[in-house]
């Protein structure tokens, strides 16, 4: 017998955490913290767990890993994601593309188009269980692999019913940039949209207009050696060989909500010098926490989404490609709205657990 239980992530953009039970084994799929500061990983979720599987290294999927390491649990993840884990972690490497048999269960992994080393999971149980983690099929930077058929799916619906494609998002971003005078800071996750955003800005404004902070340079340098990254990465290699540039107009910096790293350093200095909203600005391109929303309120902060999750039409296509009979829309508020949406051809389940 097998069962999947959504411990966290259903009805909120909160910590990703699913519990897969197969006979007498209990496997935790992701162990997130955040993205809001008060959205904690609950150590009780590890009760009776035999192993943890992590899709990628963004905090809302990996932030609770120190608890798993403290308990000495084996962690299954890719080589790249493992780099974000504490040194004492009991790591079992999964391929970015391939099949791994674990205690008689075949686990297929494929690149998720969302983060360096990020993968989706497909477990060969109950006519197939697909867990997307976060995913995108619109990236020019990361590759996406098609998953096998699955009767049951838990899919990333972070954008809820929004169906604006990336091409239009980029057009909106260009219009916003053209209206602003002075420097613009883009807070980003280094292993996520940093590289792709750098490519876009250099293509439109030139290499001299763009600067990557040391953390982004280090992560992107590593990512250019990864087979899952597009050849377009070579176009920004000059950015990776040079240091900080005070005269660059666009600053691409860690962290995504400007609550740490170089991004927070710039925001704090600009606010204290009364420059924010005058000759310097901040554009947030992903999920905004309370900290980021606070920066937006004081002036000089803007939100302009860069798609790194699937729009509604891609969600529908995924369910069709999987041939799924049922799915859970996770990582969004108001998942009950999906009960009223046509075009999925599958039952929506919102309860905590489902027998596979």
Order of alpha helices (4+ residues) and beta strands (2+ residues): beta-beta-beta-beta-alpha-alpha-beta-alpha-beta-beta-beta-beta-beta-beta-alpha-beta-alpha-beta-alpha-alpha-beta-alpha-beta-alpha-beta-alpha-beta-beta-beta
